[in-house]
Amino acid sequence: MRPRLGGTSLLSPKQMDSSFVSDEDRVKKYQIRMNVAEFEPQDISVRVDNGLLIVEADRKETTPKGVISTRKFRKTATIPHNVDSDSLVSTLSSDGIITIEGAVNNPPEYDSPKLDIRLGSTLQSRDRLSSWDKGRGRQNVFRPMGDPGVIDILGTKLWRLKLNCEPLESSAIRITLNENKLNLRGTLVQVSEGCKSTNEYTQDYTLPNNCDLDCIQAYLESGKLIVEAKLQDEYQPTRELIDIVRI
């Protein structure tokens, strides 16, 4: 295959690039471009060998003093499996850029969106996650900040649990109560470089037996989730005295 002459190009010397492009009719094509400005069209050959595109150039020049100099060029590129190698056509621009184009057998594959990525326990795209999500903050979601304790507000005793929730929003937190079992669920959605990742967090806590489950509230304050429950009067067991017989 010999390249035919074409227009001009701005590809820098010794540069090679390949990509999938669309023509004016939005037809997908595979394109590869190389700089062969040091050679004439008759010096350049393009061939395909076992799925490999090979571009070679060989030029001999004789100086006025009779010295023969030889310049050679060779570049190879693997042809994608869905490119029709029989359709490859090469064009040489006036500034020495060779462009090779071929038809794509299944263009729909390249039209399929592949941007929505859901991360699970085994799939971690580290260059697409924030520094927070690379392990430092993830493990602290719904973790207690200090031990749960009892506070007194104007004579009312409350049991309080304070948890770290950064960077979750209040709308992303779901709290359910089953008897005295508190279940927390949070969802964090991140979008970076056009890729979407979803992480889910869950944690269970058991409330003290003397919590009034009808008087419990939860709120978000400066990235901290605070759960408060009113305490009922302490249960006082009945006592029956048993005589101690002295002997």
NORKA-V25782 format. One record per pair of residues at least 4 apart in sequence whose ideal C-beta (glycine too) atoms are under 8 Angstrom apart, sorted by sequence separation. I is the first residue (numbers start at 1). J is the second residue. D is the distance in Angstrom with one decimal. If there is no record, write none. Layout:
BEGIN
{{I:J:D} {I:J:D}}
END
This chain:
BEGIN
{{11:15:5.3} {22:26:5.0} {23:27:5.1} {39:43:4.1} {40:44:7.7} {48:52:7.0} {62:66:6.5} {63:67:4.4} {79:83:5.2} {83:87:8.0} {84:88:7.9} {92:96:7.2} {93:97:4.4} {107:111:6.5} {108:112:6.7} {119:123:5.3} {125:129:6.6} {129:133:4.2} {130:134:7.4} {132:136:6.4} {133:137:6.7} {134:138:7.9} {135:139:6.6} {136:140:7.7} {137:141:7.2} {139:143:7.5} {144:148:6.8} {152:156:7.1} {168:172:5.0} {169:173:7.6} {177:181:7.1} {191:195:7.0} {207:211:4.4} {212:216:7.3} {220:224:7.2} {22:27:6.5} {39:44:5.5} {48:53:5.8} {49:54:5.9} {62:67:7.0} {63:68:7.9} {83:88:7.9} {92:97:7.3} {93:98:7.7} {118:123:7.9} {119:124:6.3} {124:129:7.4} {129:134:5.7} {131:136:7.1} {132:137:4.1} {133:138:5.8} {152:157:5.5} {153:158:6.2} {168:173:5.7} {177:182:5.8} {178:183:7.1} {191:196:5.1} {192:197:7.5} {211:216:6.9} {220:225:5.7} {221:226:5.8} {11:17:7.3} {22:28:5.8} {23:29:6.2} {47:53:7.9} {48:54:7.3} {62:68:5.3} {63:69:6.9} {79:85:5.5} {92:98:5.1} {93:99:7.1} {104:110:7.1} {117:123:7.6} {119:125:6.9} {132:138:7.6} {151:157:7.4} {152:158:7.7} {176:182:7.8} {177:183:7.6} {190:196:7.3} {191:197:7.8} {207:213:7.4} {219:225:7.7} {220:226:7.7} {21:28:7.6} {22:29:7.2} {46:53:7.3} {47:54:5.2} {61:68:7.2} {62:69:7.8} {91:98:7.1} {92:99:7.9} {150:157:5.7} {151:158:5.3} {175:182:6.9} {176:183:4.7} {189:196:6.8} {190:197:5.0} {218:225:6.5} {219:226:5.7} {20:28:5.9} {21:29:5.6} {36:44:5.7} {46:54:7.3} {60:68:6.0} {61:69:5.1} {90:98:5.8} {91:99:4.9} {117:125:6.4} {126:134:6.4} {150:158:7.0} {165:173:6.8} {175:183:7.1} {189:197:7.4} {218:226:6.8} {20:29:7.1} {21:30:8.0} {46:55:5.3} {47:56:7.9} {60:69:7.2} {61:70:7.9} {79:88:7.9} {90:99:6.9} {91:100:7.9} {150:159:5.8} {151:160:5.4} {175:184:5.7} {176:185:7.8} {189:198:5.3} {190:199:7.7} {207:216:7.7} {218:227:4.6} {20:30:5.8} {21:31:5.0} {45:55:7.6} {46:56:8.0} {60:70:5.2} {61:71:7.7} {90:100:4.6} {91:101:7.7} {119:129:7.8} {149:159:7.6} {150:160:7.4} {174:184:7.7} {175:185:7.7} {188:198:7.3} {217:227:7.5} {218:228:7.6} {19:30:7.9} {20:31:7.4} {44:55:7.1} {45:56:5.2} {59:70:7.2} {89:100:7.1} {117:128:7.4} {148:159:6.6} {149:160:6.1} {173:184:7.0} {174:185:4.5} {187:198:6.6} {188:199:4.7} {216:227:7.1} {217:228:5.6} {18:30:7.3} {19:31:5.9} {44:56:7.4} {45:57:7.4} {58:70:7.2} {59:71:4.8} {88:100:5.7} {89:101:5.7} {148:160:6.6} {173:185:7.2} {174:186:7.6} {187:199:7.4} {188:200:7.8} {216:228:7.0} {217:229:7.9} {18:31:6.7} {44:57:4.6} {58:71:7.6} {59:72:7.8} {88:101:7.0} {89:102:7.4} {148:161:4.6} {173:186:5.0} {187:200:5.4} {188:201:7.4} {216:229:4.1} {18:32:4.0} {43:57:4.9} {57:71:7.6} {58:72:5.3} {88:102:4.3} {148:162:7.9} {172:186:5.6} {186:200:7.1} {187:201:7.8} {215:229:6.6} {216:230:7.4} {17:32:7.2} {18:33:7.5} {43:58:6.0} {57:72:6.8} {58:73:7.7} {87:102:4.9} {172:187:4.7} {185:200:7.0} {186:201:4.5} {215:230:3.7} {16:32:7.2} {17:33:5.6} {43:59:4.4} {56:72:7.6} {57:73:3.8} {87:103:4.1} {146:162:6.4} {172:188:6.7} {185:201:7.1} {186:202:7.7} {213:229:7.2} {16:33:6.8} {56:73:6.6} {57:74:7.8} {85:102:6.7} {144:161:6.7} {145:162:4.7} {172:189:7.7} {184:201:7.8} {185:202:5.0} {212:229:6.4} {16:34:4.8} {39:57:4.1} {55:73:7.5} {56:74:5.0} {84:102:5.8} {144:162:6.8} {145:163:6.5} {168:186:4.6} {184:202:6.6} {211:229:4.1} {212:230:4.4} {15:34:7.9} {16:35:7.4} {36:55:7.3} {38:57:7.8} {40:59:6.8} {55:74:7.2} {83:102:4.8} {84:103:4.7} {144:163:5.8} {145:164:5.8} {168:187:7.7} {183:202:7.0} {184:203:4.8} {211:230:7.2} {212:231:7.0} {15:35:5.7} {39:59:5.2} {54:74:7.2} {55:75:4.8} {83:103:7.2} {84:104:7.6} {143:163:6.4} {168:188:6.0} {183:203:7.7} {184:204:7.5} {211:231:6.3} {212:232:5.1} {14:35:5.9} {32:53:6.8} {34:55:5.8} {36:57:5.5} {38:59:7.3} {54:75:7.7} {55:76:7.6} {83:104:6.0} {84:105:5.7} {142:163:5.2} {143:164:5.3} {161:182:8.0} {163:184:7.5} {165:186:6.9} {167:188:6.9} {183:204:5.4} {184:205:7.4} {210:231:5.6} {211:232:7.3} {11:33:5.5} {13:35:5.2} {54:76:5.3} {82:104:5.9} {83:105:7.1} {142:164:7.3} {182:204:6.8} {205:227:7.9} {207:229:6.0} {210:232:5.0} {11:34:7.9} {12:35:7.0} {53:76:6.6} {79:102:7.4} {82:105:4.7} {141:164:6.6} {142:165:6.9} {181:204:6.3} {182:205:4.5} {208:231:7.5} {210:233:7.8} {9:33:7.0} {11:35:5.4} {13:37:6.6} {52:76:5.5} {53:77:4.7} {82:106:5.2} {140:164:5.0} {141:165:6.5} {181:205:7.8} {182:206:7.3} {210:234:6.2} {52:77:7.4} {53:78:7.6} {141:166:7.9} {181:206:6.0} {182:207:6.0} {210:235:6.3} {52:78:6.1} {53:79:5.4} {140:166:7.8} {180:206:6.0} {181:207:7.7} {209:235:7.6} {51:78:6.4} {52:79:7.0} {82:109:6.6} {141:168:6.8} {180:207:4.3} {51:79:5.4} {180:208:7.6} {44:73:7.9} {137:166:6.5} {180:209:6.8} {51:81:8.0} {137:167:7.2} {48:79:6.9} {180:211:6.5} {39:71:7.2} {53:85:7.9} {38:71:6.1} {168:201:7.8} {180:213:6.6} {39:73:6.4} {51:85:7.4} {179:213:7.6} {38:73:7.3} {53:88:7.2} {132:167:6.5} {5:41:6.6} {177:213:6.7} {36:73:6.1} {48:85:4.9} {3:41:6.1} {2:41:6.8} {177:216:7.0} {2:42:7.6} {48:88:6.7} {163:203:7.8} {3:44:5.7} {34:75:5.4} {184:225:7.4} {2:44:7.1} {46:88:7.6} {142:184:5.1} {2:45:6.9} {3:46:6.4} {55:98:6.6} {175:218:5.4} {1:45:7.0} {2:46:7.4} {46:90:4.8} {142:186:6.8} {161:205:6.4} {1:46:4.3} {32:77:5.6} {55:100:7.6} {141:186:6.1} {182:227:6.8} {1:47:6.2} {53:100:6.7} {141:188:8.0} {173:220:7.2} {44:92:7.0} {159:207:7.0} {30:79:7.6} {159:208:5.8} {30:80:6.2} {170:220:4.6} {41:92:5.5} {46:98:7.5} {159:211:5.5} {173:225:6.8} {175:227:7.7} {30:83:4.4} {44:98:6.7} {46:100:6.4} {133:188:7.6} {165:220:6.4} {36:92:7.4} {167:223:7.1} {39:96:7.4} {133:190:6.6} {166:223:4.0} {37:95:6.3} {38:96:7.2} {165:223:5.9} {16:75:6.0} {18:77:6.0} {37:96:2.7} {142:201:5.9} {164:223:7.2} {165:224:6.3} {36:96:5.5} {37:97:7.4} {130:190:6.5} {141:201:4.4} {142:202:7.6} {143:203:7.9} {164:224:6.4} {165:225:4.3} {16:77:7.5} {35:96:6.2} {36:97:7.5} {129:190:6.9} {138:199:6.9} {142:203:3.7} {163:224:6.8} {164:225:7.7} {35:97:5.8} {36:98:5.2} {130:192:7.1} {141:203:7.8} {162:224:5.8} {163:225:4.5} {34:97:7.2} {35:98:7.9} {129:192:7.1} {138:201:7.8} {162:225:7.5} {163:226:7.7} {33:97:5.8} {34:98:5.1} {128:192:5.1} {133:197:7.7} {162:226:5.4} {163:227:7.5} {33:98:6.9} {128:193:6.2} {161:226:7.3} {162:227:8.0} {33:99:4.9} {34:100:8.0} {133:199:6.9} {160:226:6.6} {161:227:4.4} {32:99:7.5} {33:100:7.5} {128:195:4.9} {160:227:7.1} {161:228:7.8} {31:99:6.5} {32:100:4.9} {129:197:6.5} {160:228:5.1} {31:100:7.1} {128:197:6.6} {159:228:7.0} {31:101:5.0} {125:195:7.0} {158:228:4.8} {159:229:4.9} {30:101:6.8} {158:229:6.7} {159:230:7.9} {29:101:5.1} {30:102:4.8} {125:197:7.2} {158:230:5.9} {159:231:5.5} {29:102:6.7} {30:103:7.8} {157:230:7.4} {158:231:6.5} {29:103:6.5} {30:104:5.8} {156:230:6.6} {157:231:4.4} {29:104:6.3} {28:104:4.3} {117:195:5.2} {118:196:7.8} {119:197:4.6} {28:107:3.9} {115:194:5.2} {116:195:7.8} {117:196:6.3} {118:197:7.0} {119:198:6.9} {145:224:6.6} {27:107:7.5} {115:195:5.8} {116:196:5.1} {117:197:5.9} {118:198:5.2} {119:199:6.3} {115:196:6.8} {150:231:6.6} {28:110:6.0} {142:225:7.4} {9:93:4.5} {20:104:6.7} {6:91:3.9} {8:93:5.2} {4:90:7.2} {5:91:7.4} {6:92:6.3} {7:93:5.4} {8:94:5.3} {9:95:6.0} {11:97:4.7} {1:88:7.3} {3:90:4.0} {4:91:5.6} {5:92:5.5} {6:93:5.1} {7:94:6.8} {8:95:5.1} {2:90:7.6} {3:91:6.0} {4:92:6.7} {5:93:7.8} {6:94:7.7} {9:97:3.6} {1:90:5.9} {3:92:3.9} {5:94:7.1} {8:97:7.8} {9:99:7.3} {20:110:5.8} {6:99:7.0} {3:98:5.2}}
END
